[in-house]
């Protein structure tokens, strides 16, 4: 997993253990505004476009899932 991803997440929502948290959406750690900020940050940082269909809890519930989505989108 990428260190910069953790930094971005911590900037948006501190006080969460992103290494172990698996319910960022389901546990209400990230709200809709946080997700919009996160999408914008990730698109800029990793030079990707995150389509609306990718903005689902499965992709955003953990830093690990986010990293898998980023990696997949970079390869497309």
Gaussian input, Z-matrix of N, CA and C with variables (Angstrom, degrees):
# hf/3-21g

backbone

0 1
 N
 C     1     B1
 C     2     B2     1     A1
 N     3     B3     2     A2     1     D1
 C     4     B4     3     A3     2     D2
 C     5     B5     4     A4     3     D3
 N     6     B6     5     A5     4     D4
 C     7     B7     6     A6     5     D5
 C     8     B8     7     A7     6     D6
 N     9     B9     8     A8     7     D7
 C    10    B10     9     A9     8     D8
 C    11    B11    10    A10     9     D9
 N    12    B12    11    A11    10    D10
 C    13    B13    12    A12    11    D11
 C    14    B14    13    A13    12    D12
 N    15    B15    14    A14    13    D13
 C    16    B16    15    A15    14    D14
 C    17    B17    16    A16    15    D15
 N    18    B18    17    A17    16    D16
 C    19    B19    18    A18    17    D17
 C    20    B20    19    A19    18    D18
 N    21    B21    20    A20    19    D19
 C    22    B22    21    A21    20    D20
 C    23    B23    22    A22    21    D21
 N    24    B24    23    A23    22    D22
 C    25    B25    24    A24    23    D23
 C    26    B26    25    A25    24    D24
 N    27    B27    26    A26    25    D25
 C    28    B28    27    A27    26    D26
 C    29    B29    28    A28    27    D27
 N    30    B30    29    A29    28    D28
 C    31    B31    30    A30    29    D29
 C    32    B32    31    A31    30    D30
 N    33    B33    32    A32    31    D31
 C    34    B34    33    A33    32    D32
 C    35    B35    34    A34    33    D33
 N    36    B36    35    A35    34    D34
 C    37    B37    36    A36    35    D35
 C    38    B38    37    A37    36    D36
 N    39    B39    38    A38    37    D37
 C    40    B40    39    A39    38    D38
 C    41    B41    40    A40    39    D39
 N    42    B42    41    A41    40    D40
 C    43    B43    42    A42    41    D41
 C    44    B44    43    A43    42    D42
 N    45    B45    44    A44    43    D43
 C    46    B46    45    A45    44    D44
 C    47    B47    46    A46    45    D45
 N    48    B48    47    A47    46    D46
 C    49    B49    48    A48    47    D47
 C    50    B50    49    A49    48    D48
 N    51    B51    50    A50    49    D49
 C    52    B52    51    A51    50    D50
 C    53    B53    52    A52    51    D51
 N    54    B54    53    A53    52    D52
 C    55    B55    54    A54    53    D53
 C    56    B56    55    A55    54    D54
 N    57    B57    56    A56    55    D55
 C    58    B58    57    A57    56    D56
 C    59    B59    58    A58    57    D57
 N    60    B60    59    A59    58    D58
 C    61    B61    60    A60    59    D59
 C    62    B62    61    A61    60    D60
 N    63    B63    62    A62    61    D61
 C    64    B64    63    A63    62    D62
 C    65    B65    64    A64    63    D63
 N    66    B66    65    A65    64    D64
 C    67    B67    66    A66    65    D65
 C    68    B68    67    A67    66    D66
 N    69    B69    68    A68    67    D67
 C    70    B70    69    A69    68    D68
 C    71    B71    70    A70    69    D69
 N    72    B72    71    A71    70    D70
 C    73    B73    72    A72    71    D71
 C    74    B74    73    A73    72    D72
 N    75    B75    74    A74    73    D73
 C    76    B76    75    A75    74    D74
 C    77    B77    76    A76    75    D75
 N    78    B78    77    A77    76    D76
 C    79    B79    78    A78    77    D77
 C    80    B80    79    A79    78    D78
 N    81    B81    80    A80    79    D79
 C    82    B82    81    A81    80    D80
 C    83    B83    82    A82    81    D81
 N    84    B84    83    A83    82    D82
 C    85    B85    84    A84    83    D83
 C    86    B86    85    A85    84    D84
 N    87    B87    86    A86    85    D85
 C    88    B88    87    A87    86    D86
 C    89    B89    88    A88    87    D87
 N    90    B90    89    A89    88    D88
 C    91    B91    90    A90    89    D89
 C    92    B92    91    A91    90    D90
 N    93    B93    92    A92    91    D91
 C    94    B94    93    A93    92    D92
 C    95    B95    94    A94    93    D93
 N    96    B96    95    A95    94    D94
 C    97    B97    96    A96    95    D95
 C    98    B98    97    A97    96    D96
 N    99    B99    98    A98    97    D97
 C   100   B100    99    A99    98    D98
 C   101   B101   100   A100    99    D99
 N   102   B102   101   A101   100   D100
 C   103   B103   102   A102   101   D101
 C   104   B104   103   A103   102   D102
 N   105   B105   104   A104   103   D103
 C   106   B106   105   A105   104   D104
 C   107   B107   106   A106   105   D105
 N   108   B108   107   A107   106   D106
 C   109   B109   108   A108   107   D107
 C   110   B110   109   A109   108   D108
 N   111   B111   110   A110   109   D109
 C   112   B112   111   A111   110   D110
 C   113   B113   112   A112   111   D111
 N   114   B114   113   A113   112   D112
 C   115   B115   114   A114   113   D113
 C   116   B116   115   A115   114   D114
 N   117   B117   116   A116   115   D115
 C   118   B118   117   A117   116   D116
 C   119   B119   118   A118   117   D117
 N   120   B120   119   A119   118   D118
 C   121   B121   120   A120   119   D119
 C   122   B122   121   A121   120   D120
 N   123   B123   122   A122   121   D121
 C   124   B124   123   A123   122   D122
 C   125   B125   124   A124   123   D123
 N   126   B126   125   A125   124   D124
 C   127   B127   126   A126   125   D125
 C   128   B128   127   A127   126   D126
 N   129   B129   128   A128   127   D127
 C   130   B130   129   A129   128   D128
 C   131   B131   130   A130   129   D129
 N   132   B132   131   A131   130   D130
 C   133   B133   132   A132   131   D131
 C   134   B134   133   A133   132   D132
 N   135   B135   134   A134   133   D133
 C   136   B136   135   A135   134   D134
 C   137   B137   136   A136   135   D135
 N   138   B138   137   A137   136   D136
 C   139   B139   138   A138   137   D137
 C   140   B140   139   A139   138   D138
 N   141   B141   140   A140   139   D139
 C   142   B142   141   A141   140   D140
 C   143   B143   142   A142   141   D141
 N   144   B144   143   A143   142   D142
 C   145   B145   144   A144   143   D143
 C   146   B146   145   A145   144   D144
 N   147   B147   146   A146   145   D145
 C   148   B148   147   A147   146   D146
 C   149   B149   148   A148   147   D147
 N   150   B150   149   A149   148   D148
 C   151   B151   150   A150   149   D149
 C   152   B152   151   A151   150   D150
 N   153   B153   152   A152   151   D151
 C   154   B154   153   A153   152   D152
 C   155   B155   154   A154   153   D153
 N   156   B156   155   A155   154   D154
 C   157   B157   156   A156   155   D155
 C   158   B158   157   A157   156   D156
 N   159   B159   158   A158   157   D157
 C   160   B160   159   A159   158   D158
 C   161   B161   160   A160   159   D159
 N   162   B162   161   A161   160   D160
 C   163   B163   162   A162   161   D161
 C   164   B164   163   A163   162   D162
 N   165   B165   164   A164   163   D163
 C   166   B166   165   A165   164   D164
 C   167   B167   166   A166   165   D165
 N   168   B168   167   A167   166   D166
 C   169   B169   168   A168   167   D167
 C   170   B170   169   A169   168   D168
 N   171   B171   170   A170   169   D169
 C   172   B172   171   A171   170   D170
 C   173   B173   172   A172   171   D171
 N   174   B174   173   A173   172   D172
 C   175   B175   174   A174   173   D173
 C   176   B176   175   A175   174   D174
 N   177   B177   176   A176   175   D175
 C   178   B178   177   A177   176   D176
 C   179   B179   178   A178   177   D177
 N   180   B180   179   A179   178   D178
 C   181   B181   180   A180   179   D179
 C   182   B182   181   A181   180   D180
 N   183   B183   182   A182   181   D181
 C   184   B184   183   A183   182   D182
 C   185   B185   184   A184   183   D183
 N   186   B186   185   A185   184   D184
 C   187   B187   186   A186   185   D185
 C   188   B188   187   A187   186   D186
 N   189   B189   188   A188   187   D187
 C   190   B190   189   A189   188   D188
 C   191   B191   190   A190   189   D189
 N   192   B192   191   A191   190   D190
 C   193   B193   192   A192   191   D191
 C   194   B194   193   A193   192   D192
 N   195   B195   194   A194   193   D193
 C   196   B196   195   A195   194   D194
 C   197   B197   196   A196   195   D195
 N   198   B198   197   A197   196   D196
 C   199   B199   198   A198   197   D197
 C   200   B200   199   A199   198   D198
 N   201   B201   200   A200   199   D199
 C   202   B202   201   A201   200   D200
 C   203   B203   202   A202   201   D201
 N   204   B204   203   A203   202   D202
 C   205   B205   204   A204   203   D203
 C   206   B206   205   A205   204   D204
 N   207   B207   206   A206   205   D205
 C   208   B208   207   A207   206   D206
 C   209   B209   208   A208   207   D207
 N   210   B210   209   A209   208   D208
 C   211   B211   210   A210   209   D209
 C   212   B212   211   A211   210   D210
 N   213   B213   212   A212   211   D211
 C   214   B214   213   A213   212   D212
 C   215   B215   214   A214   213   D213
 N   216   B216   215   A215   214   D214
 C   217   B217   216   A216   215   D215
 C   218   B218   217   A217   216   D216
 N   219   B219   218   A218   217   D217
 C   220   B220   219   A219   218   D218
 C   221   B221   220   A220   219   D219
 N   222   B222   221   A221   220   D220
 C   223   B223   222   A222   221   D221
 C   224   B224   223   A223   222   D222
 N   225   B225   224   A224   223   D223
 C   226   B226   225   A225   224   D224
 C   227   B227   226   A226   225   D225

   B1=1.4511
   B2=1.5303
   B3=1.2976
   B4=1.4572
   B5=1.5352
   B6=1.3143
   B7=1.4608
   B8=1.5383
   B9=1.3260
   B10=1.4759
   B11=1.5345
   B12=1.3215
   B13=1.4624
   B14=1.5283
   B15=1.3214
   B16=1.4653
   B17=1.5342
   B18=1.3446
   B19=1.4657
   B20=1.5302
   B21=1.3186
   B22=1.4678
   B23=1.5300
   B24=1.3270
   B25=1.4662
   B26=1.5239
   B27=1.3330
   B28=1.4630
   B29=1.5217
   B30=1.3563
   B31=1.4627
   B32=1.5289
   B33=1.3249
   B34=1.4621
   B35=1.5315
   B36=1.3338
   B37=1.4729
   B38=1.5326
   B39=1.3460
   B40=1.4744
   B41=1.5339
   B42=1.2991
   B43=1.4672
   B44=1.5229
   B45=1.3273
   B46=1.4656
   B47=1.5276
   B48=1.3179
   B49=1.4652
   B50=1.5276
   B51=1.3268
   B52=1.4629
   B53=1.5264
   B54=1.3313
   B55=1.4585
   B56=1.5349
   B57=1.3368
   B58=1.4666
   B59=1.5297
   B60=1.3230
   B61=1.4643
   B62=1.5344
   B63=1.3196
   B64=1.4697
   B65=1.5278
   B66=1.3516
   B67=1.4690
   B68=1.5314
   B69=1.3262
   B70=1.4669
   B71=1.5248
   B72=1.3232
   B73=1.4653
   B74=1.5259
   B75=1.3176
   B76=1.4629
   B77=1.5308
   B78=1.3314
   B79=1.4642
   B80=1.5168
   B81=1.3217
   B82=1.4701
   B83=1.5262
   B84=1.3336
   B85=1.4689
   B86=1.5206
   B87=1.3263
   B88=1.4623
   B89=1.5213
   B90=1.3246
   B91=1.4596
   B92=1.5328
   B93=1.3149
   B94=1.4620
   B95=1.5284
   B96=1.3225
   B97=1.4591
   B98=1.5296
   B99=1.3301
   B100=1.4691
   B101=1.5261
   B102=1.3165
   B103=1.4655
   B104=1.5261
   B105=1.3285
   B106=1.4679
   B107=1.5203
   B108=1.3203
   B109=1.4673
   B110=1.5233
   B111=1.3144
   B112=1.4566
   B113=1.5289
   B114=1.3235
   B115=1.4683
   B116=1.5315
   B117=1.3333
   B118=1.4669
   B119=1.5332
   B120=1.3283
   B121=1.4700
   B122=1.5288
   B123=1.3345
   B124=1.4636
   B125=1.5155
   B126=1.3234
   B127=1.4634
   B128=1.5247
   B129=1.3252
   B130=1.4679
   B131=1.5291
   B132=1.3137
   B133=1.4678
   B134=1.5294
   B135=1.3246
   B136=1.4644
   B137=1.5243
   B138=1.3426
   B139=1.4608
   B140=1.5335
   B141=1.3227
   B142=1.4620
   B143=1.5255
   B144=1.3055
   B145=1.4570
   B146=1.5222
   B147=1.3209
   B148=1.4658
   B149=1.5260
   B150=1.3422
   B151=1.4663
   B152=1.5293
   B153=1.3142
   B154=1.4647
   B155=1.5308
   B156=1.3339
   B157=1.4687
   B158=1.5282
   B159=1.3389
   B160=1.4753
   B161=1.5279
   B162=1.3328
   B163=1.4658
   B164=1.5289
   B165=1.3193
   B166=1.4660
   B167=1.5333
   B168=1.3329
   B169=1.4715
   B170=1.5251
   B171=1.3213
   B172=1.4666
   B173=1.5258
   B174=1.3245
   B175=1.4644
   B176=1.5230
   B177=1.3272
   B178=1.4592
   B179=1.5263
   B180=1.3320
   B181=1.4666
   B182=1.5232
   B183=1.3262
   B184=1.4689
   B185=1.5215
   B186=1.3287
   B187=1.4630
   B188=1.5234
   B189=1.3275
   B190=1.4618
   B191=1.5344
   B192=1.3306
   B193=1.4698
   B194=1.5239
   B195=1.3318
   B196=1.4630
   B197=1.5223
   B198=1.3402
   B199=1.4569
   B200=1.5378
   B201=1.3268
   B202=1.4704
   B203=1.5268
   B204=1.3303
   B205=1.4598
   B206=1.5336
   B207=1.3262
   B208=1.4674
   B209=1.5199
   B210=1.3263
   B211=1.4694
   B212=1.5192
   B213=1.3179
   B214=1.4689
   B215=1.5313
   B216=1.3220
   B217=1.4662
   B218=1.5322
   B219=1.3220
   B220=1.4633
   B221=1.5203
   B222=1.3217
   B223=1.4594
   B224=1.5237
   B225=1.3401
   B226=1.4714
   B227=1.5187
   A1=108.93
   A2=115.23
   A3=121.74
   A4=111.58
   A5=115.96
   A6=122.33
   A7=110.67
   A8=116.13
   A9=120.76
   A10=110.38
   A11=117.39
   A12=120.71
   A13=110.31
   A14=116.55
   A15=120.93
   A16=110.08
   A17=116.70
   A18=120.72
   A19=110.94
   A20=116.78
   A21=121.37
   A22=110.00
   A23=116.21
   A24=120.60
   A25=111.20
   A26=116.99
   A27=120.89
   A28=111.69
   A29=116.79
   A30=120.18
   A31=109.99
   A32=116.63
   A33=121.35
   A34=111.07
   A35=116.17
   A36=120.04
   A37=109.33
   A38=116.49
   A39=118.40
   A40=110.81
   A41=116.79
   A42=123.23
   A43=114.05
   A44=117.04
   A45=120.95
   A46=106.34
   A47=117.11
   A48=120.90
   A49=108.09
   A50=115.50
   A51=120.38
   A52=113.14
   A53=116.93
   A54=119.83
   A55=111.04
   A56=116.99
   A57=120.22
   A58=114.30
   A59=118.62
   A60=121.08
   A61=110.83
   A62=115.98
   A63=121.69
   A64=112.37
   A65=116.25
   A66=118.63
   A67=111.53
   A68=115.61
   A69=120.48
   A70=111.79
   A71=117.05
   A72=121.27
   A73=109.55
   A74=116.54
   A75=121.06
   A76=111.86
   A77=117.15
   A78=121.12
   A79=112.88
   A80=116.49
   A81=123.01
   A82=113.60
   A83=116.86
   A84=119.92
   A85=109.81
   A86=115.89
   A87=121.11
   A88=108.93
   A89=116.66
   A90=119.86
   A91=109.04
   A92=116.84
   A93=119.94
   A94=112.17
   A95=117.05
   A96=120.18
   A97=110.97
   A98=116.24
   A99=121.04
   A100=110.46
   A101=116.21
   A102=120.48
   A103=110.27
   A104=116.97
   A105=119.98
   A106=110.86
   A107=117.30
   A108=121.46
   A109=110.51
   A110=115.49
   A111=121.36
   A112=110.97
   A113=116.98
   A114=121.05
   A115=109.61
   A116=117.16
   A117=120.92
   A118=111.14
   A119=116.39
   A120=121.09
   A121=112.04
   A122=116.20
   A123=120.25
   A124=110.99
   A125=117.06
   A126=120.22
   A127=110.53
   A128=115.89
   A129=119.78
   A130=111.32
   A131=116.38
   A132=121.56
   A133=112.47
   A134=116.67
   A135=120.42
   A136=113.14
   A137=116.78
   A138=121.91
   A139=111.35
   A140=114.66
   A141=121.63
   A142=108.85
   A143=115.67
   A144=121.94
   A145=106.77
   A146=115.91
   A147=120.31
   A148=107.62
   A149=116.76
   A150=119.40
   A151=110.98
   A152=115.43
   A153=121.17
   A154=111.77
   A155=117.48
   A156=120.35
   A157=112.44
   A158=117.38
   A159=120.84
   A160=111.98
   A161=117.47
   A162=121.04
   A163=108.62
   A164=113.54
   A165=122.39
   A166=108.29
   A167=117.67
   A168=119.95
   A169=113.53
   A170=118.59
   A171=120.12
   A172=112.11
   A173=117.33
   A174=121.28
   A175=112.89
   A176=117.27
   A177=120.70
   A178=114.35
   A179=119.07
   A180=121.08
   A181=113.55
   A182=117.75
   A183=119.16
   A184=109.72
   A185=115.08
   A186=120.52
   A187=109.60
   A188=116.24
   A189=120.93
   A190=110.75
   A191=116.87
   A192=120.20
   A193=111.25
   A194=116.01
   A195=119.51
   A196=110.43
   A197=116.29
   A198=120.67
   A199=110.68
   A200=117.36
   A201=120.35
   A202=110.21
   A203=117.41
   A204=120.88
   A205=110.33
   A206=117.11
   A207=121.46
   A208=109.90
   A209=116.10
   A210=120.87
   A211=110.83
   A212=116.18
   A213=120.76
   A214=111.04
   A215=116.92
   A216=120.65
   A217=111.41
   A218=117.37
   A219=120.09
   A220=111.49
   A221=116.39
   A222=120.53
   A223=112.60
   A224=116.66
   A225=119.87
   A226=111.49
   D1=154.49
   D2=-173.26
   D3=-90.48
   D4=132.63
   D5=-179.93
   D6=-62.87
   D7=-37.79
   D8=-178.75
   D9=-64.30
   D10=-35.98
   D11=177.57
   D12=-59.56
   D13=-44.44
   D14=178.86
   D15=-62.12
   D16=-41.76
   D17=178.81
   D18=-61.24
   D19=-44.15
   D20=179.08
   D21=-60.89
   D22=-46.89
   D23=179.10
   D24=-60.32
   D25=-41.71
   D26=-178.70
   D27=-68.23
   D28=-32.45
   D29=176.58
   D30=-65.41
   D31=-39.81
   D32=-176.87
   D33=-77.76
   D34=-43.61
   D35=-178.62
   D36=-143.33
   D37=92.40
   D38=177.73
   D39=-70.30
   D40=177.44
   D41=174.82
   D42=67.65
   D43=28.42
   D44=173.51
   D45=-127.49
   D46=137.72
   D47=175.93
   D48=-85.11
   D49=92.65
   D50=-174.71
   D51=-70.27
   D52=-17.29
   D53=177.92
   D54=-69.81
   D55=-30.67
   D56=-174.67
   D57=-116.88
   D58=-19.41
   D59=-174.58
   D60=-69.01
   D61=127.59
   D62=-177.84
   D63=-117.21
   D64=8.25
   D65=-178.21
   D66=-136.74
   D67=50.24
   D68=-177.84
   D69=-58.08
   D70=-39.15
   D71=178.82
   D72=-86.67
   D73=-55.15
   D74=-175.99
   D75=-61.34
   D76=-30.85
   D77=179.09
   D78=-89.33
   D79=4.43
   D80=177.01
   D81=63.07
   D82=30.89
   D83=173.81
   D84=-76.90
   D85=-33.51
   D86=177.33
   D87=-113.70
   D88=127.00
   D89=175.29
   D90=-98.96
   D91=-179.20
   D92=-174.35
   D93=-61.58
   D94=-37.98
   D95=178.64
   D96=-66.06
   D97=-41.54
   D98=177.30
   D99=-61.30
   D100=-39.81
   D101=-178.68
   D102=-66.48
   D103=-42.21
   D104=177.26
   D105=-60.79
   D106=-44.11
   D107=177.32
   D108=-61.89
   D109=-43.67
   D110=-179.15
   D111=-61.97
   D112=-45.56
   D113=179.46
   D114=-58.83
   D115=-46.52
   D116=-179.74
   D117=-61.30
   D118=-45.00
   D119=179.41
   D120=-62.66
   D121=-44.74
   D122=-178.55
   D123=-66.03
   D124=-40.83
   D125=179.74
   D126=-61.78
   D127=-41.67
   D128=-179.74
   D129=-70.88
   D130=-48.49
   D131=-175.48
   D132=-63.69
   D133=-41.79
   D134=-172.53
   D135=-106.27
   D136=5.31
   D137=177.65
   D138=53.53
   D139=51.90
   D140=179.08
   D141=-128.50
   D142=166.14
   D143=169.63
   D144=-116.99
   D145=126.62
   D146=179.38
   D147=-100.08
   D148=104.65
   D149=179.87
   D150=-64.76
   D151=153.18
   D152=-179.36
   D153=-53.70
   D154=-37.40
   D155=-178.48
   D156=-64.15
   D157=-18.54
   D158=179.02
   D159=-85.74
   D160=-13.66
   D161=-176.34
   D162=-85.98
   D163=75.64
   D164=-178.95
   D165=-130.55
   D166=155.10
   D167=-178.68
   D168=-52.40
   D169=-38.91
   D170=-179.57
   D171=-53.36
   D172=-40.33
   D173=-178.02
   D174=-81.12
   D175=-22.39
   D176=-172.12
   D177=-112.68
   D178=2.61
   D179=-176.68
   D180=-74.98
   D181=-20.00
   D182=178.75
   D183=-147.97
   D184=157.42
   D185=176.45
   D186=-60.85
   D187=-36.51
   D188=179.37
   D189=-62.16
   D190=-45.70
   D191=178.31
   D192=-65.17
   D193=-39.37
   D194=176.70
   D195=-59.46
   D196=-44.94
   D197=-178.64
   D198=-63.64
   D199=-39.29
   D200=177.62
   D201=-63.28
   D202=-40.35
   D203=178.48
   D204=-65.33
   D205=-45.25
   D206=179.50
   D207=-59.07
   D208=-47.36
   D209=-179.44
   D210=-60.05
   D211=-43.71
   D212=-179.93
   D213=-63.99
   D214=-43.61
   D215=-178.01
   D216=-69.50
   D217=-30.89
   D218=177.47
   D219=-69.41
   D220=-28.42
   D221=-178.58
   D222=-80.80
   D223=-20.33
   D224=-176.44
   D225=-75.22

